[in-house]
Amino acid sequence: FFEMPVPEKNKPSFSWGHQPPEQIENLAKFIIKVSVDVRKLCLAEPRCLHIRAPCYILGDLHGNYQDLIAFEKALWRIGPALSPANFLFLGDYVDRGENSVEVITYLLAQKLMCPNKFVLLRGNHETRLQNSFPGYSPCFKDSCTALFGEEIGGTVWESVNAVFDTLPLAAVIDNSIFCVHGGIPPQTLLSPNDFGHSCHSLVAELNRLPRDIPHPDPQQGGSALAWDLMWNDPAPSVTLPEGAVGPDGFGVNTSRGTGHMFTAEALDAFLKTYGFSHLVRAHEVRKQGFQVQQHARMITLFSSSGYCGAGNEACCILACEGKMRFIRLEHHHAPQKASLASRAAAAGAFAAAVAAGRQEEAEAKAASEEAAKHAAAAQQAAAKAAADAVEKEGSLP
């Protein structure tokens, strides 16, 4: 409903249109209930998750619901439950975009339905301090109050942040690809006895982090390790001033005023120590939606196009069969038809109409079943075309 235009009701696409107050209140109640349930799921998850390929990886979304739905149509059109792949999101779901509420509601609902296939990591915007900052225009808190009002909107904002408090901080794909929102931590934040061991020792170290971190900022009594995983950046490729980084390849992240930056040599040492092939992270916008950096061992990924009015593209990664392939969105101005998952719901309504004896209504909706068949055939053709396009984009060993 939110995605498609309804001309007879003067509702544009990607809008709720004019809804009675009780409908908006029901939406708020739904978000709050889903948040409570997803928080329970996340509290039971390790802080560093093992994920099997094939796996799609998506970077920052920042309230860009149009791109999120475009990825849905390309990657899990029939629903994630029926896809052979897993789905990993690297954080920064809210702030700055027009549809932060809709983006996080969609992701939490999918997480609730497919808890083992939809993995949501925590980014630096999944904190109350960040997603209530008015300068983000709009911040997540302002988006909540604009849609639901001050009192109910504040409750929605707090309930979603209670989920953010419990999101995992890292993931490892096939014991090879280390994934975080920000970057790798310096040795000083890891236990000396564990640093220098295997992938499993690092995972064990990360899993000792608390599962509920309302205030991760170490200056507020939070976790410096969690903070660095969310905030760190690669050092710029230009020559750094003397003393900007230490012998371990880490230095103060002056561009953000918090966290650390790390050099390519620091990354090489980290990957070699723990037996990883690559680091995949988000956190920074990229013109093409991705960038291969630091001796081709690190990929920065961004999945929200037109970020803050810029002309950047949106991209995701397919990790499969020992390779990482880049998939970029090709935008169309007109919204596409509803996904097969939505059409499956229409088919359910059709069956209910038959059972109730409303034959006329059932016949009117029979077209949805035929449309689903055509869509399935089109999806197979699109998948083949996408695979061909992906190969043209190139891959990393």
N, C-alpha and C positions, 0 to 999 in steps of 0.2 A: 504493500500500500504506500509506504513512504517513498519508494523508488519511482513508481509509475505516475504519470500525470492523469488527472481525472478532469477533463475539460468541462463536463457538465456541472461540476462542483467548483470550478475555477481553482482547482488544486494543481499547481505546477509539479514537475518531477522533483524528487528529493526534498519533499516538504510534507508536513503533516496536514497542511491546509487548515481550514477552520474546524476545530473539534470542540464539542461541548466539554466543560470543565471536568465532568465525571470521567470522560474518556482519557483525558490527560492524567488525571489522578490514578486511574487504573494502570496506565503505562508506568507511572512512578512506582506503584505497588509491585508491579511485575519485576522491574529492575531491582528493587530492594530485595525481593524474595530470591531472585536468581543470584544476586550478590552474596547473600547469606549461604546459599548452597555451594557456590563456587569457592567461597572462602574455606569451607570445610574440605573440599577436594584439595585445594592448594596446601592446606596445613598438613595433609597426609603425604605430600610429594617431597622428595629430596630437594635440596637447594641446587644440586647439579644433576641433571637428568641424562640418562642414556637414551638415545633415539636411534632407531634403525632406518637406513635408507630403503627405498626411495623416500626423500623428504624435501618438501618445498620450504624454503626459508624466505621470510619477508622481513624487511626492515621497518623504519619509522613510517607510521601512517598519519599521525597528527590530525585526527578528525576528518580525514579525506574518505568519506563514505563511497563516493563515486569510484575511486580507484579500488577500494576494497571489494566492491561488488563486481568490478571488471575482472579482478583476480578470481573471484568466485566463479564467474562464468567461464573463465579459461581453465581453471585448475580443479575445481570441485563442483562442477555444475549439477551433478546428480546428488550432491551432498557428501561430506567428508566420510561418513560411515561406509559408503559404497566405494570409496577410492582406495586403491592399494597403497597410497602414499600417506606419510605423516606430514603434519604442518607445524612449523616452528616460527613463532613471531618474536622478534628481538626487542620489543618494547617501544615506548613513546607512542601510545595509542591516542592520546588526547592532547589538547592545547593547539592554538593557532588556527586549526581548521574549522570549517563551518559546522561540522557534524560530529563533534566529540562524543556526545551522548549516544548517537546512533551507532557509531563505530564500536564503542566499548560494550554497548548492549548486545550487538551482534556477536562479538567475540566471546563474551561471557556465556551467551546462550549456546553457542557452538561448543564451548568448553564443557558445559554441563551435559550436552547430549553426547559428546564424543571425548570424554576426559583423557583417554589414552592416545588420541590422535591429534588433538589440538593442544599445543604446548605454548604457553604465554610466559615470556620472561619479563623481568622488571627493568624498565629504563629509568633514566633520571627524571622523566616527567611523571613517573608513577609515585610521586611524593606530594604531600599536601602543600608543602612550601612552594613547589614548582607549579602545580596545577591550580593554585589560587592566585597566581601573580597577575594582576590586571593588565600589565604591559603586553601580555601575549595576545590580547585582542582577537578572539576571545580566549580566556583561559577556561579550563574545564568547569570550574566552579561557576563562572558567569554563564556558561552555556546551560548548566543545570537550573540556575535560578531564572534564566530567561524563558525556559520551556515550562518549568513547574511552579514558579513563584519562589519567594524567598524561603519560606518555611519548608515546604516539601522538597524544593530544589536542594536545600542544604542537607536534608536527610539523605537524598539520593547521592549527593556528592560524598558524604561521609561513608555511606554503605559501600560505594565502589572503592573508595580509598582503603577501606578495611580489607578488601580483596587485594589491592596493590601491596599492602603490607606483607602479604603472604606469598607473593609470586616468587617462583624460583629465579635464580640469578645467572645460571649458566646451563649449557647443554653440550653434550658430546655426541656427535653422529658417527656411528660405527667405530668408536674408539680412535677416530682419526681427525675429525674436524671439531675444533673448540669454538663454541659460539657464545657470545655475550653481547650486551648492548654497547658497552663502552670499550673496554680493552683489558689487557692482561695486567695483573697486579705486580708490584715489585717484590723481590725476594724478602724484604724486611717485613712484609705483611703475612708471610707464610711461615709455618713452624719450621725451624731449622732442620729438624729430624726428618721432615717429609720432603722438603725441597731437594730435588736431585733424584727422586725416585720415579715411579711409573705414573701413567695416566690414572691408575686406580688410587694412588696415594694423593694426587691432587683432588680427585673427586671426593675422597674421604675427608680431606681438609675442608673443602667447600661445604660438605654436608654437615660439618660441625657448627656452621653458622645458625643462628636462631631462625626458626620458621615463621616468626612474626616480628617484623622490624618496622614499627610505626615511624621511627625517626632515624633513618640510617646515617645521617650526617654525623661524623665522628666528633664534630664540635658541639653536638647536642647529646653526646653520650652514645652515639650509634656505632656502627661497625665500619672501620676504615677499609677492611677488605671488601665488604659489600659495596661501599661507596666507590671504590676504585673500579670495580667491575662495571658499575653503572656510568661512571664519568670519564674514565681515562681515554686519551686520544693518542694516535701515533704522532711522533715528533715531525715537524715539517721537513720537507726534503732539502730546504735551503741550509746553508752552513749555519750552525747554531753558535751563539756567542760562547766564549770560553766560560766554562763553569755552569752552563745551562743544564747539562746532564752530568750525572756522576759516573764513576767507573762501571756501574752496573747497567748503564744505558737508560736510566730513569731520571726525570727532572720534574720540577714543579710545572704544572699545566697553567702557565700564565695567561693563555688565551681565554680560559674559562674562570680563572681565579679559584679553582679547586681541583682536587685530584692530581694525577700525574700524566706526563707524556712519556712515551717509550720509543726508543730508536729501533731501526731494523735489526741491529745486532742483538738488542735485548729480546726482540721477538724470536730471532733465530735460536737463541739460547733457551728460551722458554719452550719452544716447540720441540727442540732436540731433547731437552730434559725429560719431557713427558711423553714423547713419542707421537706427537701430533704432526699432521701434514700441513694444516692451514689454520688460520684464525679467520672467522667470519664475524663481523661486528657491524653495527649501524651507527647511529649517533651524529653523523655528519651528512649534510646534503651533498649529492654528487650530480653533475650535469647530465650524465648518461644513466643515472639511477644506480650506478655501481662504479667502483674503481679498484683495480688490482694494484697493490702497493707493497712496499717493503720486501724487496727481493722476490716478488710474486708469491709471497707466503701469506698475505693478508688481503681480504676483500672487505671493503666498506660498501654497505648495501643501504639503499634508500627507496622506499616503496610508496612515496606520495609525490605525485607530479605537481608542477606549478606551485611549489612550496613558497608561501609568503609572496606570491606574485612572480616568482622566478620562472624561468623557462626550462627547469629540469624535468627529466623523465622519471618514470617509476619502473622499478625492476624487482624481480625476485630471482632466487636461485633454485634449481633442481639438483640436489645431490643424489646421484644414482650411479651404480656400477663403477665406483671409484672415480667419477668425474663430477665437476660442478659446471652446470650449464646456465647461462643467463637468459632470462625471459623478460622482455620489456613490453609494456603495454602500448597498444596502438589505439588511440582514442577516436571515438566517434561522437559527433555532437548530439545525436538523438539517443535517448536511453534505449537499451535493448529490451527484448521481451523477457518475461519472468523466467527464472531458472527452472530446470526440471524438478527440483525439490519443491518449488511453489506449485508446479503443475501436478505433482503427486498429491498435494493437499487438495487441489481442485478435483482430482479423480476420487478422493475420499468423500468429498461433498456430493459428487455424482452418485456414488454408491448409497449414501445416506438418503438421497432424494428418492432413489428407486425403492428402498426399503420402506419409506414413508408413503409410497404410492403417488408421489408427485411426478408422474410420468412426463408431463410437459416440461417441467423444469429439468428433469434428467436428460431429456433429448436435447434440450438447449445447451447443456453442458457437455454433451458427448464429444463435441469438437475438441475439447481439451485433451481427451485420450488420444485422438488421432494426431493432434499437434505434438504430443509427447513423443509419438513414434517418429515423426519427421525430425523432431529435435534430436532424438537419439542418433539418427543417421547423420544428421548434420554435425553432431558432436564428434562422431568417429572421424569424419572428414576433417573437421577442425583440428582434432588431436594430431592427425598425420601431418597437416600443414604446419602446426605449431612445432612438431618434432623437427621437421625440415628447417623451419626458421631458426630453431634453437641451435641446430648444428652449424648454421651459417653465422650465428653470433659468436661461435667459438667456445672452447672449453679449456679448463685447466687440468693438468694431469693429477 
